[in-house]
Amino acid sequence: MVFPIALQADWPEIEHVAPRSAQWGWLELFVITQVFWGVLLFIPGSQAFRMYIRAFPYVASLAALVSCARSSGAETVVPGARWIVAVMVLLVANLVHEETWFAAGVAQVVFQLAIAAPVFWTSRAWITEQRLDRLILLIFGAHFFSAAVGLLQVYYPATFLPPEFSSLAFKLNPDFLGGLTYVGNADRVIIRPPGLSDLPGGAAISGTIAALLGFALALRPGRTTVWRAIFFASAVVGITVVYLTQIRSMLLMILGCMFAMALVKLRQGRVLQTGWIAGAAVALVAGSFIWAGSVGGEVLEERYRGIMDSGVLRTYQENRGFFLDHTVRELPFEYPFGAGLGRWGMMSAYFAEPENWRHPALYAEIQMTGWLYDGGVLMWVLYPVALGLAMRFSYRIAIARDGELNEAAMSVFAIQLLLVGLCFTGPVFNTQVGMMFWLVTAVLYGAMRTRILEMVEAEDEAELIEADA
């Protein structure tokens, strides 16, 4: 394929920046609603409108894209954005695939555009260093709140659990709630905490993000002892909630991302800080395990002890590893150009074609399988390259010594690493969580471009002053 535009962007362009306001605006509201929309699911009778409630974050993302395109034009200069354009072209082309479920396929194209949309509209905003920090704090605060609600759901289930769980999940699997319930200490019946969602275990992603961002914020230079303790305590809450959901992949990604932060500090030349960061990560994970074990009992302890007994790779192979092997070794020969759009994921459930017995619905446990179904082997190239370019951009800023954005970039890189790692355990970029990747990438890019523009204007002003003198 020959693309009419360059597929790689390294450094920010400074033209076409949105009006200069670092005050609260649409971007902050968008970040908050991405988590707090789940409150609507706690309203009795909300399951009748679940599809519309679930669609709200995606509609908000598309609305922002349309508004940006009509006012000042959408951007494609964020690292990875032009590869996402190629992804969207491939998805549209696959609508003519003979095995496509057309209604579900069109919905899948719109769905994927909504997930990636922040990479096209966010970077135009005027994002100062202070606003960047505020956005990171908002993401942290929203997910910490959801994780804290998840913790309360374990201690006070009658008060804090949603009155109704997902009607769609019950329809697909009548026994799904029983499979996500276990008995803890003192015969306490524990439903894996959903947080601000109606799906058991839903608090895991909020707990993970709260733990990583809390850890990153605690590591920032100049923090007072009180604030450092507060952020570390929030990380403990997040990790404890992840333990109580019994989603082991999240716990492993927390550890991996924390050690990645230590390596970033090492690249920055802060050798002594690297050691105590790694030690703090181990202490937080161990302390959280003690807290969670006091509630979850032997059932919870046995689940995580299996990782130490079998090892990480063997544990993965015994669980999700089968899906990865099957996807890599067999499915490319069956679907080299994709399986047609709309045959897997939520779109296939909402826009089902039960009478289509020749091309039945497919199941994707991990993201690689979903990518293959949607676009064949070519999708394995386009989407991972887009992710890699975005991560490289954040990493290069994060390892800069004495850079003004390096601490924020480290937080962004940790979130990116988390979501890419989770692709091996679930279809991340076919969920709302995938939107987080492109949002934080574009926000960091916007902050870098704003910083460059400020520097250029400061130099121009200095030259004018010198000329007048």
C-alpha positions as CSV (number, residue, x, y, z in Angstrom):
1,M,0.0,0.0,0.0
2,V,1.2,3.5,-0.8
3,F,0.0,6.2,1.6
4,P,-0.4,9.8,0.5
5,I,0.9,11.0,3.9
6,A,4.0,10.3,6.0
7,L,3.3,7.5,8.5
8,Q,5.6,8.7,11.2
9,A,5.8,11.9,13.2
10,D,8.7,12.6,15.5
11,W,8.5,16.2,16.8
12,P,5.6,18.5,17.4
13,E,4.6,21.2,14.9
14,I,3.6,24.5,16.4
15,E,1.0,25.7,14.0
16,H,-2.7,25.6,14.5
17,V,-2.9,25.5,18.3
18,A,-6.3,26.0,19.8
19,P,-7.2,29.2,21.6
20,R,-4.9,29.7,24.6
21,S,-6.7,28.8,27.8
22,A,-5.3,26.6,30.5
23,Q,-8.5,26.8,32.5
24,W,-10.9,24.0,33.0
25,G,-12.7,23.0,29.8
26,W,-14.0,20.2,27.7
27,L,-10.8,18.1,28.1
28,E,-11.2,18.0,31.9
29,L,-14.9,17.2,31.6
30,F,-14.1,14.4,29.1
31,V,-11.5,12.9,31.5
32,I,-14.0,12.9,34.4
33,T,-16.9,11.5,32.5
34,Q,-14.8,8.6,31.2
35,V,-15.1,7.1,34.7
36,F,-18.1,8.7,36.4
37,W,-20.6,7.7,33.7
38,G,-20.7,4.4,35.6
39,V,-22.7,6.1,38.4
40,L,-25.7,6.0,36.0
41,L,-25.6,2.2,36.3
42,F,-26.3,2.4,40.0
43,I,-29.8,3.9,39.4
44,P,-32.5,1.2,39.9
45,G,-33.9,0.2,36.5
46,S,-30.9,1.5,34.5
47,Q,-30.4,-1.9,32.9
48,A,-33.2,-1.1,30.5
49,F,-31.1,1.7,29.1
50,R,-27.7,0.0,29.5
51,M,-26.8,0.2,25.9
52,Y,-27.2,3.9,25.8
53,I,-25.3,4.4,29.1
54,R,-22.4,2.3,27.9
55,A,-22.4,4.2,24.6
56,F,-22.1,7.6,26.3
57,P,-18.2,7.8,26.6
58,Y,-17.8,6.8,23.0
59,V,-20.4,9.3,21.8
60,A,-18.6,12.0,23.8
61,S,-15.3,11.1,22.0
62,L,-16.9,11.2,18.6
63,A,-18.7,14.4,19.4
64,A,-15.3,16.0,20.3
65,L,-13.8,14.8,17.1
66,V,-16.7,16.2,15.0
67,S,-16.5,19.5,16.8
68,C,-12.8,19.7,16.3
69,A,-13.0,18.8,12.6
70,R,-15.6,21.5,12.0
71,S,-13.9,24.3,14.0
72,S,-10.1,24.0,13.4
73,G,-9.6,20.6,11.8
74,A,-8.4,17.3,13.2
75,E,-4.7,16.5,13.7
76,T,-2.8,13.5,12.4
77,V,0.6,14.6,13.7
78,V,0.6,12.8,17.0
79,P,3.0,9.8,16.9
80,G,1.0,6.8,15.8
81,A,-2.0,8.8,14.5
82,R,-1.3,8.4,10.8
83,W,-1.0,4.6,11.3
84,I,-4.4,4.8,13.0
85,V,-5.7,6.4,9.8
86,A,-4.3,3.4,7.9
87,V,-6.1,1.1,10.4
88,M,-9.4,2.9,9.8
89,V,-8.9,2.6,6.0
90,L,-8.3,-1.2,6.4
91,L,-11.4,-1.6,8.6
92,V,-13.6,0.2,6.0
93,A,-12.1,-1.9,3.2
94,N,-13.1,-5.0,5.2
95,L,-16.7,-4.1,5.1
96,V,-16.8,-5.7,1.6
97,H,-15.5,-8.9,3.0
98,E,-17.9,-11.7,2.1
99,E,-18.1,-12.9,5.8
100,T,-18.8,-9.4,7.3
101,W,-21.9,-8.8,9.3
102,F,-22.7,-5.5,7.7
103,A,-24.6,-3.7,10.5
104,A,-22.2,-5.0,13.2
105,G,-19.3,-4.2,10.9
106,V,-20.3,-0.6,10.4
107,A,-20.8,-0.3,14.2
108,Q,-17.3,-1.8,14.7
109,V,-15.8,0.9,12.4
110,V,-17.5,3.7,14.3
111,F,-16.6,2.0,17.6
112,Q,-12.9,1.8,16.7
113,L,-13.0,5.4,15.5
114,A,-14.4,6.5,18.9
115,I,-11.7,4.7,20.8
116,A,-8.9,6.3,18.7
117,A,-10.6,9.7,18.3
118,P,-8.7,11.4,21.2
119,V,-5.4,11.1,19.2
120,F,-6.9,13.4,16.5
121,W,-8.6,16.1,18.6
122,T,-6.9,16.3,22.0
123,S,-3.4,17.5,20.9
124,R,-4.8,20.8,19.5
125,A,-5.6,22.0,23.0
126,W,-3.4,24.6,24.8
127,I,-1.9,22.3,27.4
128,T,0.6,24.0,29.8
129,E,2.7,22.0,32.2
130,Q,0.3,22.9,35.0
131,R,-2.7,21.7,32.9
132,L,-0.9,18.5,32.0
133,D,-0.4,17.8,35.7
134,R,-4.0,18.6,36.4
135,L,-5.2,16.2,33.8
136,I,-3.0,13.4,35.2
137,L,-4.4,14.2,38.7
138,L,-7.9,14.0,37.4
139,I,-7.3,10.6,35.8
140,F,-5.8,9.4,39.1
141,G,-8.5,10.9,41.2
142,A,-11.4,9.5,39.2
143,H,-9.9,6.0,39.1
144,F,-9.0,6.1,42.8
145,F,-12.6,6.9,43.6
146,S,-13.8,3.9,41.5
147,A,-11.2,1.7,43.3
148,A,-12.3,3.0,46.7
149,V,-15.9,2.2,45.9
150,G,-14.7,-1.3,44.9
151,L,-13.1,-1.7,48.3
152,L,-16.3,-0.5,50.1
153,Q,-18.3,-3.0,48.0
154,V,-16.3,-5.8,49.7
155,Y,-16.9,-4.5,53.2
156,Y,-20.4,-3.2,52.7
157,P,-21.9,-5.0,49.8
158,A,-25.5,-4.2,50.7
159,T,-24.8,-0.5,50.5
160,F,-22.3,-0.1,47.7
161,L,-22.9,-2.9,45.2
162,P,-25.0,-1.8,42.1
163,P,-28.6,-2.9,42.5
164,E,-28.5,-4.7,39.2
165,F,-25.6,-6.4,37.3
166,S,-25.2,-6.5,33.6
167,S,-28.4,-7.8,31.9
168,L,-26.4,-8.5,28.7
169,A,-23.9,-10.6,30.6
170,F,-26.7,-12.6,32.3
171,K,-28.2,-13.1,28.8
172,L,-25.0,-14.4,27.4
173,N,-24.1,-16.5,30.5
174,P,-26.8,-17.1,33.2
175,D,-24.1,-18.4,35.6
176,F,-21.7,-15.5,35.2
177,L,-22.2,-14.0,38.6
178,G,-21.7,-17.2,40.5
179,G,-18.4,-17.8,38.7
180,L,-17.2,-14.4,39.9
181,T,-18.1,-14.9,43.6
182,Y,-15.9,-16.5,46.3
183,V,-16.0,-17.0,50.0
184,G,-13.5,-15.1,52.1
185,N,-12.6,-15.0,55.8
186,A,-15.4,-15.4,58.3
187,D,-17.6,-17.0,55.6
188,R,-17.9,-13.6,53.9
189,V,-19.4,-14.0,50.4
190,I,-17.4,-11.7,48.1
191,I,-18.5,-10.6,44.7
192,R,-15.4,-9.5,42.8
193,P,-15.8,-5.7,43.2
194,P,-17.2,-4.0,40.1
195,G,-16.3,-0.4,41.2
196,L,-18.2,2.1,39.1
197,S,-19.5,-0.5,36.7
198,D,-22.0,-3.3,36.7
199,L,-19.5,-6.1,35.9
200,P,-17.9,-8.1,38.7
201,G,-14.2,-7.5,38.6
202,G,-14.6,-4.1,36.9
203,A,-12.8,-2.3,39.7
204,A,-9.5,-4.0,38.7
205,I,-8.6,-1.6,35.9
206,S,-9.4,1.5,38.1
207,G,-7.4,-0.1,40.9
208,T,-4.4,-0.7,38.6
209,I,-4.4,2.8,37.1
210,A,-4.8,4.4,40.6
211,A,-1.9,2.3,41.9
212,L,0.4,3.2,39.0
213,L,-0.4,6.9,39.0
214,G,-0.3,7.1,42.8
215,F,3.1,5.5,42.7
216,A,4.3,7.8,40.0
217,L,3.0,10.9,41.7
218,A,4.7,9.9,45.0
219,L,8.0,9.6,43.2
220,R,8.0,13.2,41.9
221,P,10.9,15.3,43.2
222,G,9.9,18.0,45.8
223,R,6.9,16.1,47.2
224,T,6.4,16.7,50.9
225,T,6.3,13.7,53.2
226,V,2.6,14.1,53.8
227,W,1.7,14.1,50.1
228,R,4.1,11.2,49.4
229,A,2.4,9.2,52.1
230,I,-1.0,10.0,50.7
231,F,-0.1,8.9,47.2
232,F,1.6,5.7,48.5
233,A,-1.6,4.9,50.5
234,S,-3.7,5.4,47.4
235,A,-1.5,2.9,45.6
236,V,-2.0,0.4,48.4
237,V,-5.8,0.8,48.0
238,G,-5.6,0.3,44.3
239,I,-3.4,-2.9,44.6
240,T,-5.6,-4.3,47.3
241,V,-8.7,-3.9,45.1
242,V,-6.8,-5.7,42.3
243,Y,-6.1,-8.6,44.7
244,L,-9.8,-8.8,45.7
245,T,-10.9,-9.0,42.0
246,Q,-8.5,-12.0,41.7
247,I,-7.3,-10.8,38.2
248,R,-3.7,-11.8,38.3
249,S,-2.7,-10.3,35.1
250,M,-3.4,-6.8,36.5
251,L,-1.2,-7.5,39.5
252,L,1.7,-8.6,37.3
253,M,1.3,-5.5,35.1
254,I,1.4,-3.3,38.2
255,L,4.7,-4.9,39.2
256,G,6.1,-4.7,35.7
257,C,5.2,-1.0,35.2
258,M,6.6,-0.1,38.6
259,F,9.9,-1.6,37.8
260,A,9.7,0.1,34.4
261,M,9.4,3.4,36.3
262,A,12.6,2.5,38.2
263,L,14.4,1.9,34.9
264,V,13.2,5.3,33.6
265,K,14.8,6.9,36.7
266,L,17.9,4.9,36.0
267,R,18.0,6.3,32.4
268,Q,17.6,9.8,33.9
269,G,20.8,9.2,35.8
270,R,19.2,8.8,39.2
271,V,20.9,5.6,40.3
272,L,20.2,5.8,44.0
273,Q,16.6,6.6,43.5
274,T,16.2,3.6,41.3
275,G,16.9,1.2,44.2
276,W,14.5,2.6,46.7
277,I,11.8,2.8,44.0
278,A,12.1,-0.9,43.3
279,G,12.1,-1.6,47.0
280,A,9.0,0.6,47.5
281,A,7.2,-1.3,44.7
282,V,7.8,-4.7,46.4
283,A,6.8,-3.3,49.8
284,L,3.5,-1.9,48.5
285,V,2.6,-5.1,46.7
286,A,3.5,-7.2,49.8
287,G,1.6,-5.0,52.1
288,S,-1.5,-4.9,50.0
289,F,-1.4,-8.7,49.8
290,I,-1.5,-8.9,53.6
291,W,-4.5,-6.6,53.7
292,A,-6.4,-8.4,50.9
293,G,-5.6,-11.8,52.4
294,S,-7.1,-10.7,55.7
295,V,-10.4,-10.3,53.9
296,G,-10.3,-12.8,51.0
297,G,-8.9,-15.7,53.1
298,E,-7.3,-18.8,51.8
299,V,-9.2,-18.7,48.4
300,L,-7.5,-15.5,47.5
301,E,-4.1,-16.5,48.9
302,E,-4.1,-19.7,47.0
303,R,-4.9,-18.0,43.7
304,Y,-1.8,-15.7,44.0
305,R,0.4,-18.3,45.5
306,G,0.1,-20.2,42.3
307,I,2.1,-17.6,40.5
308,M,5.1,-18.1,42.8
309,D,4.8,-21.9,42.7
310,S,4.4,-22.1,38.9
311,G,6.2,-19.0,37.7
312,V,4.8,-16.2,35.6
313,L,5.3,-17.7,32.2
314,R,3.9,-21.1,33.1
315,T,0.9,-19.5,34.8
316,Y,0.2,-17.4,31.6
317,Q,0.7,-20.5,29.4
318,E,-1.9,-22.4,31.5
319,N,-4.4,-19.6,31.2
320,R,-4.2,-17.1,28.3
321,G,-1.2,-18.7,26.6
322,F,-3.3,-21.2,24.8
323,F,-5.2,-18.4,23.0
324,L,-2.0,-16.7,22.0
325,D,-0.5,-20.0,20.6
326,H,-3.7,-20.8,18.7
327,T,-3.9,-17.2,17.3
328,V,-0.3,-17.2,16.1
329,R,0.1,-20.7,14.8
330,E,-3.3,-21.5,13.3
331,L,-5.6,-18.5,12.7
332,P,-3.4,-16.7,10.2
333,F,-3.8,-19.5,7.8
334,E,-7.6,-19.5,8.3
335,Y,-8.1,-15.7,8.2
336,P,-5.0,-14.1,6.5
337,F,-7.2,-11.2,5.3
338,G,-9.5,-11.1,8.3
339,A,-12.7,-12.9,9.1
340,G,-15.0,-10.0,8.2
341,L,-16.1,-7.2,10.5
342,G,-18.6,-7.4,13.3
343,R,-18.3,-11.1,14.1
344,W,-16.7,-10.8,17.5
345,G,-16.9,-8.5,20.6
346,M,-19.8,-6.3,21.8
347,M,-20.8,-5.2,18.4
348,S,-21.6,-8.8,17.5
349,A,-23.8,-9.1,20.6
350,Y,-25.6,-5.8,20.0
351,F,-26.1,-6.3,16.3
352,A,-26.3,-10.1,16.2
353,E,-27.1,-12.2,13.1
354,P,-28.3,-15.5,14.6
355,E,-29.6,-16.6,11.2
356,N,-26.2,-16.4,9.6
357,W,-25.2,-20.0,10.2
358,R,-22.6,-20.0,7.5
359,H,-20.5,-17.3,9.2
360,P,-21.3,-17.6,12.9
361,A,-20.0,-15.3,15.7
362,L,-16.4,-15.6,16.7
363,Y,-14.7,-15.3,20.1
364,A,-11.5,-13.3,20.9
365,E,-10.0,-13.7,24.3
366,I,-6.9,-11.5,23.5
367,Q,-6.3,-8.5,21.4
368,M,-4.2,-10.2,18.8
369,T,-7.1,-12.5,17.9
370,G,-9.4,-9.5,17.5
371,W,-7.0,-7.7,15.3
372,L,-6.7,-10.7,13.1
373,Y,-10.5,-11.1,12.8
374,D,-10.9,-7.4,11.9
375,G,-8.0,-6.9,9.4
376,G,-6.0,-10.0,9.0
377,V,-2.2,-10.2,9.2
378,L,-1.9,-6.6,8.0
379,M,-3.7,-5.4,11.1
380,W,-0.9,-7.0,13.1
381,V,1.5,-4.5,11.5
382,L,-0.5,-1.3,11.5
383,Y,-1.9,-1.2,15.0
384,P,1.2,-2.4,16.9
385,V,3.4,0.1,15.0
386,A,1.0,2.9,16.0
387,L,1.2,1.8,19.6
388,G,5.0,1.5,19.4
389,L,5.5,5.0,18.0
390,A,3.3,6.5,20.7
391,M,5.2,4.7,23.4
392,R,8.6,5.7,21.9
393,F,7.5,9.3,22.0
394,S,6.6,9.2,25.7
395,Y,9.7,7.2,26.6
396,R,12.0,9.7,24.9
397,I,10.5,12.6,26.9
398,A,10.5,10.5,30.1
399,I,14.2,9.7,30.1
400,A,15.3,13.3,29.5
401,R,17.5,14.6,32.3
402,D,16.0,17.6,34.0
403,G,13.3,17.9,31.4
404,E,10.2,19.8,32.5
405,L,7.8,17.2,31.2
406,N,9.7,14.1,32.1
407,E,7.8,13.2,35.3
408,A,4.4,13.5,33.5
409,A,5.8,11.6,30.6
410,M,6.8,8.8,32.9
411,S,3.2,8.5,34.2
412,V,2.0,8.5,30.6
413,F,4.5,5.8,29.6
414,A,3.5,3.6,32.6
415,I,-0.2,3.8,31.4
416,Q,0.8,3.0,27.9
417,L,2.9,0.0,28.9
418,L,0.1,-1.2,31.1
419,L,-2.5,-1.2,28.3
420,V,-0.2,-2.7,25.7
421,G,0.8,-5.5,28.2
422,L,-2.9,-6.2,28.8
423,C,-3.4,-6.9,25.1
424,F,-2.0,-10.3,25.8
425,T,-4.8,-11.0,28.4
426,G,-7.8,-9.3,26.8
427,P,-9.1,-7.2,23.9
428,V,-8.1,-3.9,25.4
429,F,-8.5,-1.8,22.3
430,N,-12.0,-3.0,21.8
431,T,-13.0,-1.5,25.1
432,Q,-13.2,2.0,26.6
433,V,-9.9,1.4,28.3
434,G,-8.2,1.6,24.9
435,M,-9.4,5.2,24.7
436,M,-7.2,6.0,27.7
437,F,-4.0,5.1,25.7
438,W,-4.7,7.6,22.9
439,L,-6.0,10.2,25.3
440,V,-2.8,10.4,27.4
441,T,-0.6,10.1,24.3
442,A,-2.3,13.1,22.7
443,V,-2.3,15.1,25.9
444,L,1.4,14.7,26.3
445,Y,2.0,15.6,22.7
446,G,-0.1,18.7,23.1
447,A,1.9,19.7,26.2
448,M,5.1,19.3,24.3
449,R,3.9,21.4,21.4
450,T,2.6,24.1,23.8
451,R,6.0,24.1,25.5
452,I,7.8,24.5,22.2
453,L,5.5,27.4,21.2
454,E,6.1,29.1,24.5
455,M,9.9,28.8,24.0
456,V,9.7,30.2,20.5
457,E,7.6,33.2,21.6
458,A,9.9,33.9,24.5
459,E,12.9,34.0,22.1
460,D,11.0,36.3,19.7
461,E,10.1,38.6,22.6
462,A,13.7,38.7,23.8
463,E,14.9,39.6,20.3
464,L,12.3,42.4,20.1
465,I,13.4,43.8,23.5
466,E,17.1,43.6,22.4
467,A,16.3,45.3,19.1
468,D,14.4,48.2,20.9
469,A,17.4,48.6,23.3
